[in-house]
Amino acid sequence: MERESFLPLPSMDFCPYDLKYWKVDRYSTVTFERNFYSVPESYKSEMLALKVYFDTIDILEGETVIATHERFFGKNECSLKIEHYLSTLRNKPGALRSSKVLKRADPCIKDLFGPLPG
C-alpha cells in the first residue's frame, strides 16, 4: 500500500562535478583555486570549460576534453604536461632543460635528458 503513495524519482541525471569557465593565460594554463593546470598551446587566450570532479579536472573546448589533470587541494601547485608544450620546445629546444614542465615530468622522460641543472 505504501508504494502507491511514493513520489516518482527525479528524471534529471546527477552530475558529480562543478562546471566553471576560465580563460587560458599566456603560459597555456588555467587557474582553479590558485592551482595551475596546463592545456595544449593552441588554446591560448580562449575561454574553456572546467568540469571539476572531486579528484580530477577535465578541461573542455565545447564538448571535447582537451586535458585531464589530477585535482590539487593545496595552493600554487602546478600540473604541467610536457605534451602540451611540444610546439614551443620544437622552436626553442634549449628551453626544455631549465623548464618547470621537465622538472615535473615523469622520471622516464627526465632520464632522456640526463641530469637537470640546479
N, C-alpha and C positions, 0 to 999 in steps of 0.2 A: 504494500500500500504506500510505503514511503517513496518509492521510485516515481510514482505518478506526480508527486509534489516537487521533485527536484527541478531546478532550473537547468536549461541546456548549457553545455560547455561553451566557452567563448570560441568563436570561429577564427580569431586573429592568431597568427603564428607568434610564438615567443622569440624575440630577438635578444640573444645574450650579449649584446655589445652596445656601446655608445657610438653614435655617429657624429664625428666632428669634421670641420673643414679647415684646412690650413694651407698657407702659401709656402712654396718651396723657397728657401733662401739661396744666396749666391754660392754656398758650399754644397748644394744639392742635398740638403737635409730639411726635414720638417721637425719642428719642436713641439713636443707634447709634455706637459707638466715638467718643464725645464730639463728635459732629456732630448737628445738628438737622434734621429733615425734617417738613414740615407735612402735616397731614391736614385734611379738612373739619371745621368746628367742631362738627358734630353728633356727632362721635365722642369728645368729651371724656370722660376718666376710664374709657375702655374698654381692654381688653387686645386688641391687634391682632397679627396675624402679619406678620413681615417676611421676604420672600424676598430674600436678599442675594446678588445676582449679582456678577460681577467689576466691572462698570461701572455697574450700576443697582441700585436698591432698589424693589421692589414692596411696597406696604403693603396688606394684605388684611383684610377682615372676612368671616370664613367663607371662601368660595371666590371672593368678589368683590374685584377690585382696586379700591381706592378712591383710591390715589395712586401715582404712579411718579416717582422722582427720580433724577437723576444721582448716583452714589455719590462721596462725598468721602473722601480718604485723609489729609487734614490733621487738625487739631484745632480745635474750636469754630467750624466753618463751618456756615452755615445755608442750606438750600434751602427757601425760602418761596414759595408760590404764592398770588397775590392772590385767586384764585377760592375759596380755602379760607376766606377771611375776609370774604366778602360780607355775611353776616348782621350782624357787628359793625360793618362800615363803613356799612351801611344805618342802624343805630341810632345810631352815633356818627360822622357824616360828617367832623367836624373832626379825627378821629384819624388819618385817612389821610395828611395832608401830612407828618407827622413820624414815620410808621411805618417800621419796618425792611422791611416787605413792599414798600412802594413804592420804597424806596431800592434794593432788589434786583430790582425788576420789569423787564420788557422795556422798552427805550428808547421804544418806541411808546406804551406806557401812561404812562410818565413825562411824555412830551410833552403828554399830555392835561391835566395838572395844572400845567404851567408850571414855573418854577424852584423847586427844593426849598429849604427853609430850611436854613441851616447850611452 
